[in-house]
Amino acid sequence: MNINLHTNDESKQLEFRNIRDVGADTYQCLAYVKSGWLTCERQFFFGKYYAQEFLKKLSEMNLSFNGVAELKAEYEDQVITIGCNQMGKVVVSGEFIEHSMLSQSFEFGFETDQTVLPGLIKQFTGLLESHS
């Protein structure tokens, strides 16, 4: 299964590709981010609990145009955050960290609008219902 954040700007993309349940209430996918001139494609894990909370916060944001939702896994140094303010601006941000001899990190952020929320809510609802 794939989940895509549909923006109206090709330079702002967030995709979760080939999401699969890997057990222990954890999902694995390939996260693809395009933020301006920067792109990153990386293995990304997120927990079922965090996905449920993410969906709950997105749903609240869709009604109130206010709040923050985080998608992550327990004990992982990677996070994707979606926040909304009362003006209807949605900020998508995140950080991926790789620990090694030469550690690396990728931080990103881009702004879009609240029209992205209903589609994202529908896709995450479908994911969680298919694995319940």
N, C-alpha and C positions, 0 to 999 in steps of 0.2 A: 504494500500500500504506500502511496505517496501523499504528502500534504504540502500544498503550495500556498504561500501568502501572495495573493494576487494584487499587485499594485498597478497603477497606471503609468509606471515609469520603468523602463527596461534596466536602468542602472540601480534599481532597488529591488532585490529579490531575496527571498528566503524559502528554501525548499527542504523538506525532509523526505529523502528518497529511500525506497525499499525498506520501509519500517517493518520490523518483525519482533515478535515476542521471543526473548532469549531466556525466559524463566526468571525465577526469583523476583517476579513483579517488575521486570525491567524490559524496556524496548531498546533496540539498536537500529540505527539508520545511518545513512550518509547525509550529513547536513551540507547544503550548498548555500553560500551567501555571496551576494554581489552587492557591494555598497560603493557606489561611484566607480572609481577605477580599480578598486580592490576586489578580489574574489578569493574564496577559500572553499575547499571541499574536504570534509573531515568526518571521520567516524564519530558519531554522537550517540550517547546513551541518555535515556531519561526514564525515571521511575514511574510506575503506574499511579502511585499516590500523587506525585508531582504533576502528572498529566491531568489527573482529576481536579486538582487544585488550580492548575493553569486554565482548564476549561471553565471552572466556576468563576474565576476572576475575569476571564474574557467575557463571559455572559453578563456579569455585573457591569463591566466597562461599557458593553454595548447598550445598556439601559441608562447608565448615569454619566457616561463620557468622563469617567474619572477612575483611576486605580492603576495597579501594576500587577502583572502576571509573570511568574518565572517558571521556566522549564529547565529541569536539571535532573541529575541522578545523585543519589546518596554517595558520598565519598569521591565525587568526580570534580575536577577543576574546569568545568565548562558549564556555561549557563547562557540561556537566551531569555531576554526580558522584553516584554511588550508593555508599554505604559501609555495612558491616554489622559489628556487634560480636558478641562471643561470647554475648551474651544474646539474640540473634536480632532485635535492633532494626536497622532499615534507615533510614538517613538519606538523603533525596533532596535535593540542593541544586544551585544553579547560579547563573550570572551571565550576563546579556546586556548588552552595551555597544554604544552607538551613538555614533560620533564625528561630530560636526558642530559648527556654531558654538555651539550650546548642547547639549553632550554630555549623554547620558542613560545611566543604568544601571538594571538591575532585578536584584536579588539575591533569591533565595528559598531556602527550606529547610523541609522537613517530615519528620516521622518516621512510619514505618509498620512492618510486620513482615516477616519472611523469607518469608511465604507469597506475596509478590509476585514473588519471583525466578523460579520455574519458568515462569510464563507469559511473563515478559519474555525469558527465555532462549529459549524456543520461538519467539517472534516474531522476535527478532534472528537466530536460526538460519535461519528461513524467508527473511528478507530477504537474507542473505548467500548462501544456496544458490540463490536465484532470480537473482542477479547474478554468479554465478561463471563 
